[in-house]
Amino acid sequence: MATEIRVPTLGESVTEATIAKWMKSEGEAVSADEPLVELETDKVSVEVPAPVAGVLSSISAQEGETVEVDALLGAIDAAGAAASSKPAPAAKSEPVANAGGGEEIEVRVPASGESVTEADIGEWFKKEGETVERDEPIVSLETDKAAMDVPSPAAGVIKKIMAAEGDTVEVDALIAIIEAGGSASNGVAPASEIGDANRPSPRAAAAAGHDVSESSDKPLSPAPRRVIAERGLDANAIQGSGKDGRITKADALAATAKPAQQTRAPSAPRDLGDREERVKMSRLRQTIARRLKEAQDTAAMLTTFNDVDMTAVMELRNQYKDLFDKKHGIKLGFMSFFVKACVHALKEVPDVNAEIDGTDIIYKDHYDIGVAVGTDKGLVVPVIRDADLKSMAEIELEIAEYGRKARSGDLKLEDMQGGTFTISNGGVYGSLLSTPILNQPQSGILGMHRIEQRPVARNGEVVIRPMMYLAMSYDHRIVDGKGAVTFLVRVKENLEDPQRLLLDL
């Protein structure tokens, strides 16, 4: 029997991925755990391995297609496989004893993300008494983040529907019962008659007093219809992201937060010239663009500057770099000095290590420093966790390993989540000065730049020193100017006199 290949869970905030490349073709033999297909998400590229050895019998999603978590990618015919196939995990089901006919299978609301606890019943594709095939979609669910279809866990007949369209149900709630192997019956009430008394009816859109479903050219399920009606939105101005362009609840909620002019359909792509080429943005690049713009729109961002004399760090590095490399197997770079200097400053100015959550401030007693790494696909920010507890050698080794993973595309989502502060080094590309953008929800980011020999005054004399400009961008909603300047001055002092770090001064 065939073993299904499905999109794995990709992280609590990731609901879909794009098929980047199939590494095997239909009919080819595969080994267990051999990479089959590469998926590209908003944050990272991942490879899906073969669950068993056998032959790739079918490919259900082609390169370039966008698929949701748990979507069917293909199937493998396993040599000597058991006569039972793997059930679709999207619909959690349990057999129930049934004295009057075939086995009863429960259909429950599947988990759709760590932060998602409930969903709205969007549309029933089948009615009570109708037959269904295994894996055939029977109902669509809509959460605040995505819409998904729940497939039938078995072939049979819809015996009972437990939740009506528009109802809000929790994860793992029972929504239907299927009689496996049963036949259609005309004596059962259709789903449209279930729960009419409790079904939410759309309110009049604003004060216009008309049904939004009648004024819309697009099909609307109850959940988005209710949001559109309650908030007086124009359904025709909302671009749907669901199946066949259907407007989801998340689309309606997103349109609520946008000005009316931003909900208009985008203008048609312009014609290209002979020496122009149009290339679709990768999902990683789209996410980078969206997150940076969200940071600008959300935070009250401000940047303060200073410069640092790198003489002491460079002399210390030159003095011990060979011994350091011999003992730890890694070169002593500048980044470990900056990580340690920032941790020291964060302890003195805790606002920079905090974040805003609604009307609350979350102060963090841990120091997880994100280090921005440039790759061919875009910028990624792996996190050095508990940097205050690690030696400079451990920090250098971890940075080197993250750099290798970033270049080879092996970074995992957990490698890039949970940072409390970020350091970005534009100096490796020759940048003299910049204003870095916050990595939300963090409240601060330090920008490093190139080291340049410049004349400076020391003890009344002009001398040449290796100088670097530092830029500290911060969220002025939580970090005051005094705190930001104090933080940057402490970083400067720790770098110009590294012994301060050793003595915890």
ZATOR-905848 format. One record per residue (C-alpha): x, y, z. Coordinates in nm, 2 decimals. Layout:
+--------+--------+--------+
!      x !      y !      z !
+--------+--------+--------+
!      X !      Y !      Z !
...
+--------+--------+--------+
This chain:
+--------+--------+--------+
!      x !      y !      z !
+--------+--------+--------+
!   0.00 !   0.00 !   0.00 !
!   0.11 !   0.36 !  -0.06 !
!   0.25 !   0.57 !   0.22 !
!   0.15 !   0.94 !   0.21 !
!   0.40 !   1.22 !   0.21 !
!   0.26 !   1.53 !   0.39 !
!   0.38 !   1.88 !   0.47 !
!   0.53 !   1.87 !   0.82 !
!   0.47 !   2.11 !   1.10 !
!   0.70 !   2.41 !   1.03 !
!   0.66 !   2.62 !   1.34 !
!   0.38 !   2.78 !   1.54 !
!   0.34 !   3.08 !   1.31 !
!   0.40 !   2.90 !   0.98 !
!   0.08 !   2.78 !   0.81 !
!   0.20 !   2.72 !   0.45 !
!   0.50 !   2.67 !   0.23 !
!   0.60 !   2.68 !  -0.14 !
!   0.72 !   2.37 !  -0.33 !
!   1.07 !   2.48 !  -0.42 !
!   1.21 !   2.16 !  -0.58 !
!   1.14 !   1.79 !  -0.62 !
!   1.46 !   1.59 !  -0.59 !
!   1.29 !   1.27 !  -0.72 !
!   1.05 !   1.21 !  -1.01 !
!   0.75 !   0.98 !  -1.02 !
!   0.86 !   0.62 !  -1.06 !
!   1.21 !   0.67 !  -0.90 !
!   1.32 !   0.45 !  -0.61 !
!   1.38 !   0.62 !  -0.28 !
!   1.55 !   0.52 !   0.05 !
!   1.41 !   0.59 !   0.39 !
!   1.50 !   0.93 !   0.52 !
!   1.63 !   1.04 !   0.18 !
!   1.54 !   1.40 !   0.10 !
!   1.24 !   1.41 !  -0.15 !
!   1.13 !   1.76 !  -0.18 !
!   1.25 !   2.11 !  -0.07 !
!   0.99 !   2.34 !   0.09 !
!   1.04 !   2.72 !   0.12 !
!   0.86 !   2.89 !   0.40 !
!   0.85 !   3.26 !   0.52 !
!   1.16 !   3.20 !   0.73 !
!   1.37 !   2.91 !   0.60 !
!   1.40 !   2.63 !   0.35 !
!   1.34 !   2.27 !   0.47 !
!   1.38 !   1.93 !   0.31 !
!   1.11 !   1.66 !   0.36 !
!   1.26 !   1.31 !   0.39 !
!   1.10 !   0.99 !   0.26 !
!   0.91 !   0.82 !   0.55 !
!   0.98 !   0.47 !   0.41 !
!   1.19 !   0.31 !   0.13 !
!   1.01 !   0.23 !  -0.19 !
!   0.91 !   0.39 !  -0.52 !
!   0.77 !   0.75 !  -0.55 !
!   0.44 !   0.65 !  -0.70 !
!   0.27 !   1.00 !  -0.73 !
!   0.34 !   1.37 !  -0.68 !
!   0.04 !   1.57 !  -0.58 !
!   0.19 !   1.92 !  -0.56 !
!   0.41 !   2.06 !  -0.83 !
!   0.70 !   2.30 !  -0.80 !
!   0.59 !   2.66 !  -0.74 !
!   0.26 !   2.56 !  -0.57 !
!   0.18 !   2.69 !  -0.22 !
!   0.06 !   2.42 !   0.02 !
!  -0.07 !   2.43 !   0.37 !
!   0.07 !   2.23 !   0.67 !
!  -0.03 !   1.87 !   0.65 !
!  -0.12 !   1.90 !   0.28 !
!  -0.06 !   1.58 !   0.07 !
!   0.26 !   1.61 !  -0.13 !
!   0.28 !   1.26 !  -0.28 !
!   0.29 !   0.89 !  -0.21 !
!   0.54 !   0.61 !  -0.19 !
!   0.48 !   0.25 !  -0.27 !
!   0.67 !   0.07 !   0.00 !
!   0.81 !  -0.28 !  -0.08 !
!   0.64 !  -0.53 !   0.15 !
!   0.42 !  -0.25 !   0.31 !
!   0.13 !  -0.35 !   0.53 !
!  -0.22 !  -0.35 !   0.38 !
!  -0.32 !  -0.04 !   0.58 !
!  -0.25 !   0.31 !   0.47 !
!  -0.15 !   0.60 !   0.70 !
!  -0.46 !   0.80 !   0.81 !
!  -0.47 !   1.17 !   0.73 !
!  -0.36 !   1.35 !   1.05 !
!  -0.55 !   1.67 !   0.95 !
!  -0.87 !   1.53 !   1.08 !
!  -0.84 !   1.37 !   1.42 !
!  -1.07 !   1.07 !   1.44 !
!  -1.16 !   0.80 !   1.68 !
!  -1.37 !   0.48 !   1.62 !
!  -1.70 !   0.45 !   1.81 !
!  -1.90 !   0.14 !   1.87 !
!  -2.21 !   0.12 !   1.66 !
!  -2.46 !  -0.15 !   1.71 !
!  -2.68 !  -0.05 !   1.42 !
!  -2.44 !  -0.05 !   1.13 !
!  -2.08 !   0.02 !   1.03 !
!  -1.81 !   0.16 !   1.25 !
!  -1.86 !   0.52 !   1.35 !
!  -1.57 !   0.76 !   1.31 !
!  -1.55 !   1.08 !   1.49 !
!  -1.43 !   1.39 !   1.31 !
!  -1.27 !   1.65 !   1.54 !
!  -1.12 !   1.99 !   1.49 !
!  -0.75 !   1.94 !   1.41 !
!  -0.47 !   2.15 !   1.58 !
!  -0.36 !   2.42 !   1.34 !
!  -0.08 !   2.59 !   1.54 !
!   0.04 !   2.63 !   1.89 !
!  -0.13 !   2.97 !   1.93 !
!  -0.46 !   2.88 !   1.77 !
!  -0.72 !   2.75 !   2.01 !
!  -1.04 !   2.78 !   1.82 !
!  -1.18 !   2.81 !   1.47 !
!  -1.51 !   2.90 !   1.29 !
!  -1.70 !   2.65 !   1.08 !
!  -1.68 !   2.81 !   0.73 !
!  -1.87 !   2.58 !   0.50 !
!  -1.99 !   2.23 !   0.50 !
!  -1.92 !   2.06 !   0.16 !
!  -2.14 !   1.76 !   0.25 !
!  -2.48 !   1.72 !   0.42 !
!  -2.60 !   1.46 !   0.66 !
!  -2.68 !   1.14 !   0.48 !
!  -2.44 !   1.21 !   0.19 !
!  -2.16 !   0.97 !   0.10 !
!  -1.79 !   1.08 !   0.12 !
!  -1.47 !   0.93 !   0.00 !
!  -1.16 !   0.89 !   0.22 !
!  -0.96 !   1.22 !   0.22 !
!  -1.24 !   1.41 !   0.05 !
!  -1.28 !   1.76 !   0.20 !
!  -1.60 !   1.77 !   0.41 !
!  -1.58 !   2.11 !   0.59 !
!  -1.37 !   2.43 !   0.58 !
!  -1.24 !   2.58 !   0.91 !
!  -1.13 !   2.94 !   0.94 !
!  -0.90 !   3.07 !   1.21 !
!  -0.75 !   3.42 !   1.26 !
!  -0.45 !   3.31 !   1.05 !
!  -0.56 !   3.07 !   0.78 !
!  -0.84 !   2.87 !   0.62 !
!  -0.82 !   2.50 !   0.59 !
!  -1.02 !   2.21 !   0.46 !
!  -1.08 !   1.90 !   0.69 !
!  -1.07 !   1.58 !   0.49 !
!  -1.28 !   1.27 !   0.57 !
!  -1.08 !   1.02 !   0.77 !
!  -1.27 !   0.73 !   0.61 !
!  -1.51 !   0.65 !   0.33 !
!  -1.87 !   0.62 !   0.43 !
!  -2.18 !   0.84 !   0.51 !
!  -2.21 !   1.16 !   0.71 !
!  -2.43 !   1.03 !   0.99 !
!  -2.44 !   1.35 !   1.20 !
!  -2.31 !   1.70 !   1.19 !
!  -2.25 !   1.85 !   1.53 !
!  -2.16 !   2.21 !   1.45 !
!  -2.34 !   2.45 !   1.21 !
!  -2.18 !   2.69 !   0.97 !
!  -2.07 !   3.00 !   1.16 !
!  -2.02 !   2.82 !   1.49 !
!  -1.70 !   2.88 !   1.68 !
!  -1.54 !   2.55 !   1.79 !
!  -1.24 !   2.47 !   2.00 !
!  -0.95 !   2.25 !   1.89 !
!  -1.04 !   1.88 !   1.93 !
!  -1.41 !   1.95 !   1.94 !
!  -1.64 !   1.69 !   1.79 !
!  -1.79 !   1.83 !   1.47 !
!  -1.92 !   1.52 !   1.28 !
!  -1.97 !   1.15 !   1.29 !
!  -1.91 !   0.93 !   0.98 !
!  -2.05 !   0.58 !   0.94 !
!  -1.77 !   0.39 !   0.77 !
!  -1.88 !   0.19 !   0.47 !
!  -2.24 !   0.31 !   0.51 !
!  -2.48 !   0.40 !   0.22 !
!  -2.66 !   0.73 !   0.16 !
!  -3.00 !   0.78 !   0.33 !
!  -3.28 !   1.02 !   0.24 !
!  -3.43 !   1.01 !   0.59 !
!  -3.17 !   1.23 !   0.76 !
!  -3.20 !   1.61 !   0.79 !
!  -2.94 !   1.80 !   0.58 !
!  -2.67 !   2.01 !   0.75 !
!  -2.85 !   2.33 !   0.66 !
!  -3.12 !   2.24 !   0.91 !
!  -2.88 !   2.17 !   1.20 !
!  -2.85 !   2.44 !   1.47 !
!  -3.05 !   2.71 !   1.29 !
!  -3.15 !   2.86 !   1.63 !
!  -2.79 !   2.91 !   1.73 !
!  -2.65 !   3.01 !   1.39 !
!  -2.52 !   3.37 !   1.39 !
!  -2.70 !   3.58 !   1.13 !
!  -2.51 !   3.87 !   0.96 !
!  -2.59 !   4.22 !   1.09 !
!  -2.66 !   4.50 !   0.85 !
!  -2.34 !   4.64 !   0.71 !
!  -2.29 !   4.96 !   0.91 !
!  -2.62 !   5.16 !   0.88 !
!  -2.69 !   5.06 !   0.52 !
!  -2.93 !   4.79 !   0.63 !
!  -2.85 !   4.54 !   0.35 !
!  -2.72 !   4.18 !   0.35 !
!  -2.35 !   4.18 !   0.27 !
!  -2.39 !   3.85 !   0.09 !
!  -2.62 !   4.02 !  -0.16 !
!  -2.39 !   4.32 !  -0.22 !
!  -2.08 !   4.11 !  -0.27 !
!  -1.96 !   3.95 !  -0.59 !
!  -1.76 !   3.70 !  -0.40 !
!  -1.89 !   3.39 !  -0.20 !
!  -1.88 !   3.45 !   0.17 !
!  -1.89 !   3.19 !   0.45 !
!  -2.06 !   3.29 !   0.78 !
!  -1.74 !   3.39 !   0.97 !
!  -1.61 !   3.66 !   0.73 !
!  -1.96 !   3.77 !   0.65 !
!  -2.02 !   3.84 !   1.02 !
!  -1.70 !   4.04 !   1.05 !
!  -1.77 !   4.24 !   0.72 !
!  -2.13 !   4.31 !   0.84 !
!  -2.03 !   4.42 !   1.19 !
!  -1.75 !   4.65 !   1.08 !
!  -1.92 !   4.79 !   0.77 !
!  -1.66 !   4.67 !   0.52 !
!  -1.69 !   4.64 !   0.14 !
!  -1.65 !   4.28 !   0.06 !
!  -1.57 !   4.35 !  -0.31 !
!  -1.27 !   4.56 !  -0.19 !
!  -1.12 !   4.27 !   0.01 !
!  -0.88 !   4.04 !  -0.16 !
!  -0.94 !   3.68 !  -0.06 !
!  -0.66 !   3.44 !   0.02 !
!  -0.88 !   3.13 !   0.06 !
!  -0.96 !   2.86 !  -0.19 !
!  -1.08 !   2.99 !  -0.53 !
!  -1.02 !   3.35 !  -0.40 !
!  -1.27 !   3.31 !  -0.11 !
!  -1.25 !   3.57 !   0.16 !
!  -1.15 !   3.43 !   0.50 !
!  -1.21 !   3.56 !   0.84 !
!  -0.84 !   3.66 !   0.86 !
!  -0.88 !   3.86 !   0.53 !
!  -1.17 !   4.05 !   0.68 !
!  -0.99 !   4.12 !   1.01 !
!  -0.68 !   4.24 !   0.82 !
!  -0.90 !   4.47 !   0.60 !
!  -1.04 !   4.63 !   0.92 !
!  -0.70 !   4.75 !   1.02 !
!  -0.62 !   4.91 !   0.68 !
!  -0.73 !   5.24 !   0.54 !
!  -0.99 !   5.20 !   0.27 !
!  -0.75 !   5.30 !  -0.01 !
!  -0.52 !   5.01 !   0.09 !
!  -0.79 !   4.75 !   0.04 !
!  -0.83 !   4.82 !  -0.33 !
!  -0.70 !   4.56 !  -0.57 !
!  -0.34 !   4.62 !  -0.68 !
!  -0.28 !   4.77 !  -1.01 !
!  -0.20 !   4.55 !  -1.30 !
!   0.17 !   4.47 !  -1.34 !
!   0.34 !   4.71 !  -1.58 !
!   0.48 !   4.61 !  -1.91 !
!   0.85 !   4.53 !  -1.92 !
!   1.11 !   4.66 !  -2.15 !
!   1.35 !   4.46 !  -2.36 !
!   1.62 !   4.47 !  -2.10 !
!   1.40 !   4.40 !  -1.80 !
!   1.31 !   4.08 !  -1.62 !
!   1.04 !   4.00 !  -1.37 !
!   1.13 !   3.75 !  -1.10 !
!   0.88 !   3.64 !  -0.83 !
!   1.00 !   3.74 !  -0.48 !
!   1.09 !   3.44 !  -0.26 !
!   0.88 !   3.38 !   0.05 !
!   1.18 !   3.46 !   0.26 !
!   1.23 !   3.80 !   0.08 !
!   0.85 !   3.87 !   0.11 !
!   0.87 !   3.80 !   0.48 !
!   1.17 !   4.02 !   0.53 !
!   1.00 !   4.30 !   0.35 !
!   0.67 !   4.26 !   0.55 !
!   0.84 !   4.24 !   0.89 !
!   1.07 !   4.54 !   0.83 !
!   0.77 !   4.75 !   0.71 !
!   0.56 !   4.63 !   1.01 !
!   0.85 !   4.74 !   1.24 !
!   0.85 !   5.09 !   1.09 !
!   0.47 !   5.11 !   1.11 !
!   0.44 !   4.99 !   1.47 !
!   0.74 !   5.11 !   1.67 !
!   0.84 !   5.47 !   1.74 !
!   1.18 !   5.41 !   1.60 !
!   1.47 !   5.64 !   1.67 !
!   1.85 !   5.60 !   1.62 !
!   2.14 !   5.73 !   1.82 !
!   2.50 !   5.72 !   1.72 !
!   2.85 !   5.70 !   1.88 !
!   3.19 !   5.60 !   1.77 !
!   3.43 !   5.36 !   1.93 !
!   3.81 !   5.34 !   1.93 !
!   3.89 !   4.97 !   1.84 !
!   4.26 !   4.99 !   1.94 !
!   4.23 !   4.79 !   2.26 !
!   4.02 !   4.52 !   2.11 !
!   4.24 !   4.49 !   1.81 !
!   4.56 !   4.47 !   2.02 !
!   4.40 !   4.21 !   2.25 !
!   4.29 !   4.01 !   1.95 !
!   4.63 !   4.02 !   1.78 !
!   4.81 !   3.93 !   2.10 !
!   4.60 !   3.62 !   2.17 !
!   4.45 !   3.51 !   1.84 !
!   4.70 !   3.23 !   1.77 !
!   4.67 !   3.09 !   2.13 !
!   4.29 !   3.12 !   2.11 !
!   4.28 !   2.93 !   1.78 !
!   4.51 !   2.66 !   1.90 !
!   4.31 !   2.60 !   2.22 !
!   3.95 !   2.64 !   2.10 !
!   3.98 !   2.56 !   1.73 !
!   3.82 !   2.88 !   1.62 !
!   3.95 !   3.23 !   1.53 !
!   3.89 !   3.51 !   1.77 !
!   3.67 !   3.76 !   1.60 !
!   3.52 !   4.09 !   1.69 !
!   3.16 !   3.97 !   1.73 !
!   3.22 !   3.79 !   2.06 !
!   3.35 !   4.12 !   2.21 !
!   3.04 !   4.30 !   2.09 !
!   2.80 !   4.02 !   2.22 !
!   2.97 !   4.04 !   2.57 !
!   2.97 !   4.42 !   2.56 !
!   2.60 !   4.43 !   2.47 !
!   2.50 !   4.18 !   2.74 !
!   2.68 !   4.38 !   3.00 !
!   2.50 !   4.70 !   2.89 !
!   2.16 !   4.52 !   2.87 !
!   2.19 !   4.43 !   3.24 !
!   2.24 !   4.80 !   3.32 !
!   1.95 !   4.92 !   3.09 !
!   1.68 !   4.65 !   3.11 !
!   1.44 !   4.85 !   2.90 !
!   1.64 !   4.77 !   2.59 !
!   1.61 !   4.39 !   2.67 !
!   1.23 !   4.42 !   2.71 !
!   0.93 !   4.42 !   2.47 !
!   0.58 !   4.57 !   2.45 !
!   0.29 !   4.33 !   2.46 !
!  -0.03 !   4.54 !   2.42 !
!  -0.04 !   4.77 !   2.72 !
!   0.22 !   4.57 !   2.91 !
!   0.59 !   4.56 !   2.92 !
!   0.77 !   4.22 !   2.94 !
!   1.11 !   4.24 !   3.11 !
!   1.34 !   3.95 !   3.04 !
!   1.60 !   3.81 !   3.27 !
!   1.77 !   3.62 !   2.99 !
!   2.00 !   3.75 !   2.72 !
!   1.94 !   3.58 !   2.38 !
!   2.14 !   3.78 !   2.13 !
!   2.04 !   3.76 !   1.76 !
!   2.33 !   3.79 !   1.51 !
!   2.22 !   3.90 !   1.16 !
!   2.37 !   3.68 !   0.89 !
!   2.35 !   3.76 !   0.52 !
!   2.28 !   3.48 !   0.27 !
!   2.21 !   3.45 !  -0.10 !
!   1.84 !   3.42 !  -0.02 !
!   1.82 !   3.71 !   0.23 !
!   1.90 !   3.81 !   0.59 !
!   1.84 !   3.57 !   0.87 !
!   1.90 !   3.62 !   1.24 !
!   2.00 !   3.31 !   1.44 !
!   2.00 !   3.35 !   1.82 !
!   2.28 !   3.29 !   2.07 !
!   2.09 !   3.18 !   2.37 !
!   2.20 !   3.26 !   2.73 !
!   2.49 !   3.46 !   2.59 !
!   2.57 !   3.59 !   2.94 !
!   2.65 !   3.24 !   3.05 !
!   2.88 !   3.15 !   2.75 !
!   3.25 !   3.21 !   2.71 !
!   3.39 !   3.41 !   2.41 !
!   3.51 !   3.08 !   2.26 !
!   3.16 !   2.93 !   2.29 !
!   3.01 !   3.24 !   2.12 !
!   3.26 !   3.23 !   1.84 !
!   3.20 !   2.86 !   1.78 !
!   2.82 !   2.91 !   1.78 !
!   2.84 !   3.21 !   1.54 !
!   3.06 !   3.01 !   1.30 !
!   2.82 !   2.71 !   1.31 !
!   2.52 !   2.94 !   1.24 !
!   2.70 !   3.09 !   0.95 !
!   2.77 !   2.75 !   0.80 !
!   2.40 !   2.65 !   0.85 !
!   2.28 !   2.98 !   0.69 !
!   2.49 !   2.93 !   0.38 !
!   2.38 !   2.57 !   0.34 !
!   2.02 !   2.64 !   0.42 !
!   2.02 !   2.41 !   0.72 !
!   1.90 !   2.67 !   0.98 !
!   1.59 !   2.56 !   1.17 !
!   1.30 !   2.78 !   1.28 !
!   1.39 !   2.74 !   1.64 !
!   1.74 !   2.87 !   1.57 !
!   1.59 !   3.21 !   1.48 !
!   1.31 !   3.25 !   1.74 !
!   1.31 !   3.41 !   2.08 !
!   1.59 !   3.67 !   2.06 !
!   1.58 !   3.96 !   2.30 !
!   1.83 !   4.19 !   2.12 !
!   2.00 !   4.19 !   1.78 !
!   2.34 !   4.29 !   1.65 !
!   2.38 !   4.36 !   1.27 !
!   2.73 !   4.40 !   1.12 !
!   2.71 !   4.60 !   0.80 !
!   3.08 !   4.66 !   0.83 !
!   3.17 !   4.33 !   0.66 !
!   3.02 !   4.48 !   0.34 !
!   3.20 !   4.81 !   0.38 !
!   2.92 !   5.02 !   0.54 !
!   3.04 !   5.34 !   0.71 !
!   2.70 !   5.43 !   0.88 !
!   2.35 !   5.31 !   0.88 !
!   2.02 !   5.32 !   1.07 !
!   1.92 !   4.96 !   1.14 !
!   1.55 !   4.86 !   1.16 !
!   1.42 !   4.68 !   1.47 !
!   1.37 !   4.31 !   1.47 !
!   1.02 !   4.30 !   1.63 !
!   0.91 !   4.25 !   1.90 !
!   1.26 !   4.35 !   2.03 !
!   1.31 !   4.70 !   2.14 !
!   1.67 !   4.76 !   2.04 !
!   1.93 !   4.67 !   1.77 !
!   2.30 !   4.76 !   1.74 !
!   2.45 !   4.83 !   1.40 !
!   2.82 !   4.77 !   1.36 !
!   3.02 !   4.93 !   1.07 !
!   3.36 !   4.92 !   0.91 !
!   3.67 !   5.00 !   1.10 !
!   3.84 !   5.31 !   0.95 !
!   4.17 !   5.48 !   1.04 !
!   4.07 !   5.84 !   1.13 !
!   4.23 !   6.13 !   1.31 !
!   4.10 !   6.18 !   1.66 !
!   4.21 !   6.40 !   1.96 !
!   4.39 !   6.23 !   2.24 !
!   4.53 !   6.42 !   2.54 !
!   4.55 !   6.74 !   2.33 !
!   4.71 !   6.57 !   2.03 !
!   4.58 !   6.45 !   1.70 !
!   4.64 !   6.08 !   1.65 !
!   4.53 !   5.82 !   1.40 !
!   4.31 !   5.55 !   1.55 !
!   4.10 !   5.26 !   1.41 !
!   3.75 !   5.40 !   1.46 !
!   3.40 !   5.24 !   1.41 !
!   3.07 !   5.42 !   1.41 !
!   2.80 !   5.25 !   1.62 !
!   2.43 !   5.30 !   1.56 !
!   2.16 !   5.20 !   1.81 !
!   1.80 !   5.20 !   1.69 !
!   1.54 !   5.16 !   1.96 !
!   1.17 !   5.17 !   2.02 !
!   1.10 !   5.51 !   2.18 !
!   0.77 !   5.38 !   2.32 !
!   0.96 !   5.18 !   2.59 !
!   1.32 !   5.31 !   2.57 !
!   1.38 !   5.67 !   2.66 !
!   1.66 !   5.87 !   2.51 !
!   1.86 !   5.86 !   2.83 !
!   1.85 !   5.48 !   2.84 !
!   1.94 !   5.44 !   2.48 !
!   2.24 !   5.68 !   2.50 !
!   2.35 !   5.51 !   2.83 !
!   2.34 !   5.17 !   2.67 !
!   2.55 !   5.28 !   2.37 !
!   2.80 !   5.46 !   2.59 !
!   2.84 !   5.14 !   2.80 !
!   2.90 !   4.94 !   2.49 !
!   3.16 !   5.19 !   2.38 !
!   3.33 !   5.18 !   2.72 !
!   3.34 !   4.80 !   2.73 !
!   3.51 !   4.79 !   2.39 !
!   3.76 !   5.06 !   2.45 !
!   3.86 !   4.90 !   2.78 !
!   3.78 !   4.53 !   2.76 !
!   3.91 !   4.47 !   3.11 !
!   3.58 !   4.62 !   3.23 !
!   3.40 !   4.30 !   3.11 !
!   3.64 !   4.08 !   3.30 !
!   3.59 !   4.28 !   3.62 !
!   3.22 !   4.33 !   3.57 !
!   3.24 !   4.71 !   3.59 !
+--------+--------+--------+
